Amino acid sequence: MLGIKQEALAFDLGNDWNQKKISMLEQKDVIEDDILNQISDALKIPVEAFQNFDEEQAINIISNTFGDNACVGNPNSTFKFNSIEELKKLHEEKIALYERMLKEKDEMMARLEKLINK
């Protein structure tokens, strides 16, 4: 969801990590607390965001981001519309995510420049 490559996360987590280990980790249903804390630190995302993640809610948020005609042509579907407070919170979370992604990009560029200079 963050657009971070497995190799980049492995690099941030340290020498014990590689792309294959990250891939295997993504397949797990339960992640040990110490590993979850490492990942939380590397991604700069609170552990609670992982623990409280609700895929169904995320899909619902995405499906409700269409225009006013989102319900047209699908009379058998039920839709959940978010309250203004929920939308404000989502907007704030998106802004924080974009800011973090920009910071991460800058950090990655700095690391690449350092590698190039070596």
Backbone as JSON Lines, residues from 0, in Angstrom:
{"i":0,"aa":"M","n":[0.82,-1.2,0.0],"ca":[0.0,0.0,0.0],"c":[0.86,1.25,0.0]}
{"i":1,"aa":"L","n":[2.04,1.19,0.58],"ca":[2.91,2.36,0.67],"c":[3.81,2.49,-0.55]}
{"i":2,"aa":"G","n":[3.85,1.48,-1.39],"ca":[4.69,1.54,-2.57],"c":[6.16,1.35,-2.26]}
{"i":3,"aa":"I","n":[6.46,0.74,-1.15],"ca":[7.85,0.51,-0.75],"c":[8.25,-0.88,-1.23]}
{"i":4,"aa":"K","n":[9.34,-0.96,-1.92],"ca":[9.82,-2.25,-2.42],"c":[10.37,-3.08,-1.27]}
{"i":5,"aa":"Q","n":[10.25,-4.38,-1.4],"ca":[10.73,-5.29,-0.37],"c":[12.22,-5.1,-0.12]}
{"i":6,"aa":"E","n":[12.97,-4.87,-1.18],"ca":[14.42,-4.68,-1.04],"c":[14.72,-3.44,-0.19]}
{"i":7,"aa":"A","n":[13.94,-2.38,-0.39],"ca":[14.15,-1.14,0.37],"c":[13.85,-1.35,1.85]}
{"i":8,"aa":"L","n":[12.77,-2.06,2.13],"ca":[12.43,-2.34,3.54],"c":[13.51,-3.22,4.16]}
{"i":9,"aa":"A","n":[13.97,-4.24,3.43],"ca":[15.02,-5.11,3.94],"c":[16.28,-4.31,4.25]}
{"i":10,"aa":"F","n":[16.62,-3.38,3.37],"ca":[17.8,-2.53,3.59],"c":[17.64,-1.72,4.87]}
{"i":11,"aa":"D","n":[16.45,-1.15,5.07],"ca":[16.19,-0.34,6.27],"c":[16.21,-1.17,7.55]}
{"i":12,"aa":"L","n":[15.84,-2.45,7.44],"ca":[15.79,-3.31,8.63],"c":[17.16,-3.85,9.03]}
{"i":13,"aa":"G","n":[18.13,-3.82,8.13],"ca":[19.49,-4.22,8.49],"c":[19.99,-5.45,7.77]}
{"i":14,"aa":"N","n":[21.19,-5.85,8.16],"ca":[21.92,-6.92,7.47],"c":[21.25,-8.29,7.55]}
{"i":15,"aa":"D","n":[20.44,-8.52,8.57],"ca":[19.78,-9.82,8.71],"c":[18.61,-9.99,7.77]}
{"i":16,"aa":"W","n":[18.28,-8.96,7.03],"ca":[17.08,-8.98,6.19],"c":[17.44,-8.96,4.72]}
{"i":17,"aa":"N","n":[16.53,-9.58,3.92],"ca":[16.65,-9.54,2.46],"c":[15.24,-9.59,1.86]}
{"i":18,"aa":"Q","n":[15.16,-9.45,0.56],"ca":[13.86,-9.4,-0.12],"c":[13.05,-10.67,0.14]}
{"i":19,"aa":"K","n":[13.71,-11.82,0.09],"ca":[13.0,-13.09,0.28],"c":[12.4,-13.18,1.69]}
{"i":20,"aa":"K","n":[13.14,-12.73,2.69],"ca":[12.66,-12.77,4.07],"c":[11.44,-11.84,4.24]}
{"i":21,"aa":"I","n":[11.47,-10.68,3.59],"ca":[10.32,-9.76,3.63],"c":[9.12,-10.41,2.96]}
{"i":22,"aa":"S","n":[9.35,-11.05,1.81],"ca":[8.27,-11.72,1.1],"c":[7.62,-12.79,1.97]}
{"i":23,"aa":"M","n":[8.45,-13.58,2.65],"ca":[7.92,-14.62,3.53],"c":[7.15,-14.01,4.7]}
{"i":24,"aa":"L","n":[7.65,-12.89,5.21],"ca":[6.99,-12.2,6.31],"c":[5.6,-11.72,5.9]}
{"i":25,"aa":"E","n":[5.47,-11.25,4.66],"ca":[4.18,-10.76,4.18],"c":[3.13,-11.87,4.11]}
{"i":26,"aa":"Q","n":[3.57,-13.12,4.04],"ca":[2.64,-14.24,3.94],"c":[2.12,-14.7,5.31]}
{"i":27,"aa":"K","n":[2.77,-14.23,6.38],"ca":[2.41,-14.68,7.73],"c":[1.1,-14.03,8.19]}
{"i":28,"aa":"D","n":[0.34,-14.79,8.96],"ca":[-0.88,-14.27,9.59],"c":[-0.55,-13.55,10.9]}
{"i":29,"aa":"V","n":[0.48,-14.04,11.59],"ca":[0.86,-13.47,12.88],"c":[2.36,-13.15,12.82]}
{"i":30,"aa":"I","n":[2.69,-11.93,13.24],"ca":[4.09,-11.49,13.25],"c":[4.49,-11.24,14.7]}
{"i":31,"aa":"E","n":[5.65,-11.75,15.08],"ca":[6.14,-11.61,16.44],"c":[6.29,-10.13,16.78]}
{"i":32,"aa":"D","n":[6.08,-9.81,18.07],"ca":[6.11,-8.41,18.52],"c":[7.44,-7.71,18.21]}
{"i":33,"aa":"D","n":[8.57,-8.41,18.44],"ca":[9.86,-7.76,18.21],"c":[10.06,-7.41,16.73]}
{"i":34,"aa":"I","n":[9.63,-8.3,15.85],"ca":[9.73,-8.02,14.41],"c":[8.78,-6.9,14.02]}
{"i":35,"aa":"L","n":[7.57,-6.94,14.57],"ca":[6.6,-5.89,14.29],"c":[7.12,-4.52,14.73]}
{"i":36,"aa":"N","n":[7.77,-4.48,15.88],"ca":[8.36,-3.23,16.35],"c":[9.46,-2.74,15.43]}
{"i":37,"aa":"Q","n":[10.29,-3.66,14.92],"ca":[11.35,-3.3,13.97],"c":[10.75,-2.68,12.71]}
{"i":38,"aa":"I","n":[9.74,-3.33,12.2],"ca":[9.1,-2.85,10.97],"c":[8.42,-1.51,11.22]}
{"i":39,"aa":"S","n":[7.77,-1.4,12.36],"ca":[7.12,-0.14,12.72],"c":[8.13,1.01,12.74]}
{"i":40,"aa":"D","n":[9.29,0.75,13.34],"ca":[10.34,1.78,13.4],"c":[10.85,2.12,12.0]}
{"i":41,"aa":"A","n":[11.08,1.09,11.19],"ca":[11.63,1.31,9.85],"c":[10.66,2.1,8.97]}
{"i":42,"aa":"L","n":[9.37,1.78,9.08],"ca":[8.37,2.44,8.24],"c":[7.83,3.71,8.87]}
{"i":43,"aa":"K","n":[8.18,3.93,10.13],"ca":[7.7,5.09,10.88],"c":[6.18,5.13,10.92]}
{"i":44,"aa":"I","n":[5.63,3.94,11.2],"ca":[4.18,3.76,11.34],"c":[3.95,3.13,12.71]}
{"i":45,"aa":"P","n":[3.0,3.64,13.49],"ca":[2.75,3.05,14.81],"c":[2.36,1.58,14.71]}
{"i":46,"aa":"V","n":[2.8,0.79,15.66],"ca":[2.48,-0.64,15.7],"c":[0.96,-0.83,15.65]}
{"i":47,"aa":"E","n":[0.23,0.08,16.3],"ca":[-1.23,-0.03,16.33],"c":[-1.85,0.01,14.94]}
{"i":48,"aa":"A","n":[-1.21,0.72,14.01],"ca":[-1.74,0.79,12.65],"c":[-1.74,-0.59,12.0]}
{"i":49,"aa":"F","n":[-0.73,-1.4,12.32],"ca":[-0.69,-2.76,11.8],"c":[-1.69,-3.64,12.54]}
{"i":50,"aa":"Q","n":[-1.72,-3.5,13.86],"ca":[-2.56,-4.36,14.68],"c":[-4.05,-4.09,14.44]}
{"i":51,"aa":"N","n":[-4.4,-2.84,14.11],"ca":[-5.81,-2.48,13.93],"c":[-6.21,-2.39,12.46]}
{"i":52,"aa":"F","n":[-5.32,-2.81,11.56],"ca":[-5.61,-2.72,10.13],"c":[-6.79,-3.6,9.79]}
{"i":53,"aa":"D","n":[-7.73,-3.05,9.05],"ca":[-8.93,-3.77,8.64],"c":[-9.03,-3.69,7.12]}
{"i":54,"aa":"E","n":[-8.7,-4.8,6.46],"ca":[-8.69,-4.82,4.99],"c":[-10.06,-4.48,4.42]}
{"i":55,"aa":"E","n":[-11.12,-4.98,5.05],"ca":[-12.47,-4.71,4.57],"c":[-12.77,-3.21,4.62]}
{"i":56,"aa":"Q","n":[-12.35,-2.55,5.7],"ca":[-12.57,-1.11,5.83],"c":[-11.75,-0.36,4.77]}
{"i":57,"aa":"A","n":[-10.52,-0.81,4.53],"ca":[-9.69,-0.16,3.51],"c":[-10.33,-0.28,2.14]}
{"i":58,"aa":"I","n":[-10.87,-1.45,1.82],"ca":[-11.56,-1.64,0.54],"c":[-12.79,-0.76,0.48]}
{"i":59,"aa":"N","n":[-13.53,-0.66,1.59],"ca":[-14.71,0.18,1.65],"c":[-14.36,1.65,1.39]}
{"i":60,"aa":"I","n":[-13.27,2.09,1.97],"ca":[-12.83,3.48,1.78],"c":[-12.54,3.72,0.3]}
{"i":61,"aa":"I","n":[-11.82,2.79,-0.32],"ca":[-11.49,2.92,-1.73],"c":[-12.76,2.92,-2.58]}
{"i":62,"aa":"S","n":[-13.69,2.02,-2.28],"ca":[-14.9,1.93,-3.09],"c":[-15.79,3.15,-2.94]}
{"i":63,"aa":"N","n":[-15.67,3.87,-1.83],"ca":[-16.5,5.07,-1.62],"c":[-15.82,6.35,-2.08]}
{"i":64,"aa":"T","n":[-14.74,6.24,-2.84],"ca":[-14.06,7.45,-3.31],"c":[-14.47,7.81,-4.73]}
{"i":65,"aa":"F","n":[-15.48,7.15,-5.27],"ca":[-15.98,7.49,-6.59],"c":[-16.92,8.68,-6.5]}
{"i":66,"aa":"G","n":[-17.35,9.18,-7.67],"ca":[-18.22,10.35,-7.72],"c":[-19.63,10.07,-7.25]}
{"i":67,"aa":"D","n":[-20.52,11.05,-7.47],"ca":[-21.91,10.96,-7.0],"c":[-22.68,9.81,-7.64]}
{"i":68,"aa":"N","n":[-22.25,9.33,-8.79],"ca":[-22.97,8.28,-9.5],"c":[-22.49,6.89,-9.13]}
{"i":69,"aa":"A","n":[-21.78,6.75,-8.02],"ca":[-21.2,5.46,-7.63],"c":[-22.27,4.38,-7.44]}
{"i":70,"aa":"C","n":[-23.48,4.77,-7.04],"ca":[-24.54,3.79,-6.79],"c":[-25.36,3.46,-8.03]}
{"i":71,"aa":"V","n":[-25.25,4.25,-9.07],"ca":[-26.07,4.07,-10.27],"c":[-25.7,2.77,-10.96]}
{"i":72,"aa":"G","n":[-26.72,2.02,-11.37],"ca":[-26.49,0.81,-12.13],"c":[-26.18,-0.41,-11.28]}
{"i":73,"aa":"N","n":[-26.24,-0.29,-9.99],"ca":[-25.96,-1.41,-9.11],"c":[-26.97,-1.42,-7.96]}
{"i":74,"aa":"P","n":[-28.26,-1.65,-8.27],"ca":[-29.31,-1.53,-7.26],"c":[-29.26,-2.6,-6.18]}
{"i":75,"aa":"N","n":[-28.56,-3.7,-6.39],"ca":[-28.52,-4.79,-5.4],"c":[-27.43,-4.62,-4.37]}
{"i":76,"aa":"S","n":[-26.61,-3.61,-4.52],"ca":[-25.49,-3.42,-3.59],"c":[-25.9,-2.56,-2.41]}
{"i":77,"aa":"T","n":[-25.21,-2.77,-1.31],"ca":[-25.38,-1.91,-0.15],"c":[-24.1,-1.09,-0.01]}
{"i":78,"aa":"F","n":[-24.23,0.14,0.39],"ca":[-23.09,1.03,0.47],"c":[-23.0,1.64,1.85]}
{"i":79,"aa":"K","n":[-21.79,1.82,2.32],"ca":[-21.56,2.51,3.59],"c":[-20.89,3.83,3.25]}
{"i":80,"aa":"F","n":[-21.51,4.91,3.65],"ca":[-20.94,6.23,3.4],"c":[-20.32,6.73,4.7]}
{"i":81,"aa":"N","n":[-19.12,7.22,4.61],"ca":[-18.39,7.69,5.78],"c":[-18.92,9.03,6.26]}
{"i":82,"aa":"S","n":[-18.87,9.23,7.57],"ca":[-19.26,10.52,8.14],"c":[-18.19,11.56,7.84]}
{"i":83,"aa":"I","n":[-18.53,12.82,8.04],"ca":[-17.57,13.91,7.82],"c":[-16.35,13.73,8.71]}
{"i":84,"aa":"E","n":[-16.57,13.33,9.96],"ca":[-15.44,13.13,10.88],"c":[-14.53,12.01,10.39]}
{"i":85,"aa":"E","n":[-15.13,10.92,9.89],"ca":[-14.31,9.83,9.35],"c":[-13.51,10.3,8.14]}
{"i":86,"aa":"L","n":[-14.15,11.09,7.29],"ca":[-13.47,11.6,6.1],"c":[-12.34,12.56,6.48]}
{"i":87,"aa":"K","n":[-12.58,13.41,7.49],"ca":[-11.52,14.31,7.97],"c":[-10.33,13.51,8.47]}
{"i":88,"aa":"K","n":[-10.62,12.48,9.26],"ca":[-9.55,11.64,9.81],"c":[-8.78,10.96,8.68]}
{"i":89,"aa":"L","n":[-9.5,10.43,7.7],"ca":[-8.84,9.79,6.56],"c":[-7.98,10.78,5.8]}
{"i":90,"aa":"H","n":[-8.48,11.98,5.62],"ca":[-7.73,13.02,4.91],"c":[-6.45,13.34,5.67]}
{"i":91,"aa":"E","n":[-6.54,13.49,6.98],"ca":[-5.36,13.77,7.8],"c":[-4.36,12.62,7.73]}
{"i":92,"aa":"E","n":[-4.87,11.38,7.73],"ca":[-3.98,10.22,7.63],"c":[-3.29,10.19,6.28]}
{"i":93,"aa":"K","n":[-4.02,10.53,5.22],"ca":[-3.42,10.56,3.89],"c":[-2.33,11.61,3.8]}
{"i":94,"aa":"I","n":[-2.59,12.78,4.36],"ca":[-1.59,13.85,4.34],"c":[-0.34,13.39,5.09]}
{"i":95,"aa":"A","n":[-0.53,12.77,6.26],"ca":[0.61,12.29,7.04],"c":[1.38,11.22,6.25]}
{"i":96,"aa":"L","n":[0.64,10.35,5.57],"ca":[1.28,9.31,4.77],"c":[2.08,9.92,3.63]}
{"i":97,"aa":"Y","n":[1.49,10.88,2.91],"ca":[2.21,11.53,1.81],"c":[3.46,12.25,2.31]}
{"i":98,"aa":"E","n":[3.34,12.93,3.44],"ca":[4.5,13.62,4.0],"c":[5.59,12.62,4.37]}
{"i":99,"aa":"R","n":[5.19,11.48,4.95],"ca":[6.15,10.46,5.31],"c":[6.8,9.86,4.06]}
{"i":100,"aa":"M","n":[6.0,9.66,3.03],"ca":[6.52,9.11,1.78],"c":[7.51,10.08,1.14]}
{"i":101,"aa":"L","n":[7.22,11.38,1.18],"ca":[8.14,12.37,0.64],"c":[9.45,12.38,1.43]}
{"i":102,"aa":"K","n":[9.34,12.29,2.76],"ca":[10.53,12.25,3.6],"c":[11.34,10.99,3.29]}
{"i":103,"aa":"E","n":[10.63,9.88,3.12],"ca":[11.28,8.61,2.81],"c":[12.0,8.69,1.46]}
{"i":104,"aa":"K","n":[11.37,9.34,0.49],"ca":[11.99,9.53,-0.82],"c":[13.26,10.34,-0.68]}
{"i":105,"aa":"D","n":[13.2,11.41,0.1],"ca":[14.38,12.24,0.31],"c":[15.49,11.45,0.99]}
{"i":106,"aa":"E","n":[15.11,10.63,1.98],"ca":[16.11,9.81,2.67],"c":[16.73,8.79,1.71]}
{"i":107,"aa":"M","n":[15.9,8.19,0.86],"ca":[16.39,7.22,-0.1],"c":[17.33,7.9,-1.11]}
{"i":108,"aa":"M","n":[16.97,9.1,-1.55],"ca":[17.83,9.84,-2.48],"c":[19.17,10.14,-1.82]}
{"i":109,"aa":"A","n":[19.15,10.5,-0.55],"ca":[20.39,10.79,0.17],"c":[21.25,9.53,0.27]}
{"i":110,"aa":"R","n":[20.6,8.37,0.55],"ca":[21.34,7.11,0.61],"c":[21.94,6.77,-0.75]}
{"i":111,"aa":"L","n":[21.16,6.97,-1.81],"ca":[21.67,6.69,-3.16],"c":[22.83,7.61,-3.51]}
{"i":112,"aa":"E","n":[22.72,8.89,-3.17],"ca":[23.81,9.83,-3.43],"c":[25.06,9.39,-2.68]}
{"i":113,"aa":"K","n":[24.87,8.94,-1.43],"ca":[26.01,8.49,-0.62],"c":[26.65,7.27,-1.27]}
{"i":114,"aa":"L","n":[25.81,6.33,-1.77],"ca":[26.35,5.14,-2.44],"c":[27.08,5.52,-3.72]}
{"i":115,"aa":"I","n":[26.52,6.46,-4.46],"ca":[27.16,6.88,-5.72],"c":[28.5,7.55,-5.43]}
{"i":116,"aa":"N","n":[28.55,8.36,-4.39],"ca":[29.79,9.05,-4.04],"c":[30.88,8.09,-3.55]}
{"i":117,"aa":"K","n":[30.47,6.93,-3.02],"ca":[31.47,5.95,-2.58],"c":[32.14,5.37,-3.79]}
